[in-house]
Amino acid sequence: MGAGIGFSIRGGAVIDGTEVLAITVSRRSSLTVGDFIALFNVVLFGFAITLISIETAMYSMLTYLAASKTVDFIINGVEEYIGVLIISSNSADVRTQIISKVGRGVTVFKTDKGYNSTDTEFSDGGRVIFCVVTRLEVTKLLLEVEKIDPKAFVVQHSIKDTKGGMIKKKTSALGI
C-alpha cells in the first residue's frame, strides 16, 4: 500500500484526498508526506475504535504506520542525507581521509575554544569538520574517522534537503 501511494505521488498523481492534504501540509511544515498520512490515520482510527473493535483499529493503525514509512522511502529515495559534525584532535588527517576514501567534500570550521577528544581544553586552532553523506555512507565515514581518531566526537543529524556542492539534487514531479 505504501509503495503504491509513494509511486503515485512520485509520478505526479494521488490516490485520494489524504495525499493531497499531506502534500500541501508537507510543503508548509516540517512534516513529511508519510508522517502526515500516519498521523491522520492514527487519529481517524482512534475515533473508529468507538465503532469497531480496538483490535481491528490497532491493526489498521499499524498498517498505516508501516505504509507511511514506505511512502517516505519511495518519495525521498534511498539517499537520505545525514549531516555529520566531527571534532577531532587530528582534524587535518580526518579531513584528508574523508575526501580520499569516502569521496565527499568537507567544510572545516575554526573554533576559538572547546574540548578535543582527549578532554583537554584548547583555546586556539581547534577545528570542527562538517560533512554531508547519504544514509548508506555513514558507516563507511565513521569507520574512516575511527581509523584516524578513535576518540573523535561525532554528531549526526538528518538533513531534509540539500542544494549545490557535491550532493546530487533529487527531483520530483511535485517538487517534494
C-alpha positions in Angstrom: 0.0 0.0 0.0 2.8 2.4 1.0 4.7 1.7 -2.2 1.6 2.3 -4.3 0.9 5.6 -2.7 4.6 6.6 -2.9 5.0 5.7 -6.6 1.7 7.5 -7.4 2.9 10.7 -5.7 6.4 10.4 -7.4 4.6 10.1 -10.7 2.5 13.3 -10.0 -0.7 11.6 -9.1 -2.6 11.0 -5.9 -4.9 8.2 -4.7 -7.3 10.2 -2.5 -7.7 13.5 -0.7 -5.5 12.4 2.2 -2.4 12.5 -0.1 -3.5 16.0 -1.5 -3.7 17.3 2.1 -0.4 15.5 3.0 1.5 17.1 0.1 0.1 20.6 1.0 1.0 20.2 4.7 4.5 18.8 3.9 5.2 21.9 1.7 4.3 24.3 4.6 5.6 22.4 7.6 8.4 20.1 8.7 6.1 17.0 8.4 6.9 14.6 5.6 4.1 13.2 3.4 4.4 9.8 5.2 4.3 11.4 8.7 1.1 13.3 7.9 -0.5 10.2 6.4 0.4 8.2 9.6 -0.8 11.0 11.9 -4.1 11.4 10.0 -4.8 7.7 10.0 -3.9 7.2 13.7 -6.4 10.0 14.6 -9.0 8.6 12.2 -8.7 5.0 13.6 -8.6 6.4 17.1 -12.1 7.7 16.5 -13.0 4.4 14.8 -12.3 2.5 18.0 -15.8 3.5 19.2 -17.4 2.0 16.2 -15.3 -1.1 15.6 -13.2 -3.3 17.9 -10.0 -1.9 19.4 -8.0 -4.9 17.9 -9.1 -4.1 14.4 -8.4 -0.4 14.8 -4.9 -1.1 16.2 -4.1 -3.4 13.3 -5.2 -0.7 10.9 -3.0 1.9 12.7 -0.1 -0.5 12.5 -0.7 -1.0 8.7 -0.7 2.8 8.1 2.4 3.4 10.2 4.3 0.8 8.1 2.9 2.2 4.9 3.8 5.8 5.9 7.5 4.8 6.2 7.4 3.2 2.8 5.8 6.3 1.3 8.6 8.4 2.6 11.2 5.9 1.4 9.7 5.8 -2.1 9.3 9.6 -2.3 12.7 10.6 -0.8 14.6 7.6 -2.2 17.3 5.6 -0.6 19.7 8.6 -0.5 18.5 10.3 2.7 21.2 12.8 3.7 22.9 12.9 7.0 25.0 15.9 8.3 28.0 14.8 10.3 30.0 17.0 12.7 33.4 15.7 13.7 35.5 17.1 16.5 39.0 15.6 16.5 42.5 16.4 17.6 43.6 15.0 14.2 41.2 17.1 12.1 43.6 17.6 9.2 44.1 13.8 8.8 40.4 13.1 9.3 39.6 15.7 6.6 42.0 14.1 4.1 40.7 10.6 4.9 37.1 11.7 4.2 37.9 13.3 1.0 40.1 10.5 -0.3 38.3 7.4 1.0 34.7 8.4 1.2 34.8 10.8 -1.8 32.8 13.6 -0.1 33.6 17.2 0.4 34.0 18.7 3.8 33.8 22.1 5.5 36.2 22.9 8.3 35.2 25.4 10.9 37.8 27.1 13.1 36.8 27.2 16.7 38.0 29.6 19.4 37.6 27.4 22.4 36.4 23.9 23.2 37.5 20.4 24.2 39.2 17.9 22.0 38.8 14.2 22.0 41.2 13.8 25.0 39.1 16.1 27.2 41.8 18.7 27.0 40.7 22.3 26.6 42.1 24.1 23.6 41.8 27.8 23.2 43.1 28.3 19.6 43.4 26.2 16.5 40.6 23.8 17.1 38.7 22.5 14.1 35.2 21.1 13.5 34.7 19.1 10.3 31.2 19.1 8.7 30.3 16.6 6.0 27.1 15.6 4.3 26.7 12.0 3.3 23.9 9.6 2.3 22.5 7.3 4.9 24.3 4.4 3.2 27.7 6.2 3.5 27.5 6.9 7.3 29.1 3.6 8.3 31.9 4.0 5.9 32.5 7.6 7.1 32.5 6.5 10.8 35.0 3.7 10.1 37.4 6.1 8.3 37.2 8.6 11.1 37.8 5.8 13.7 40.9 4.7 11.8 42.5 8.2 12.4 41.0 9.1 15.8 39.0 6.5 17.8 38.2 9.2 20.4 36.7 11.7 17.9 33.4 13.2 18.9 30.9 12.7 16.1 27.4 14.1 15.9 24.9 13.0 13.2 21.6 14.7 12.2 19.1 14.2 9.4 19.0 16.8 6.6 15.7 17.4 4.9 17.2 18.9 1.7 20.5 20.0 0.1 21.4 22.2 -2.8 24.7 22.6 -4.6 28.1 21.2 -3.6 28.9 17.6 -4.1 25.4 16.4 -3.4 23.1 15.2 -6.3 19.8 17.1 -6.3 16.8 14.8 -6.1 14.0 15.7 -8.4 10.3 15.0 -8.1 7.3 15.8 -10.3 5.5 17.5 -7.4 8.6 19.4 -6.1 8.7 17.5 -2.8 
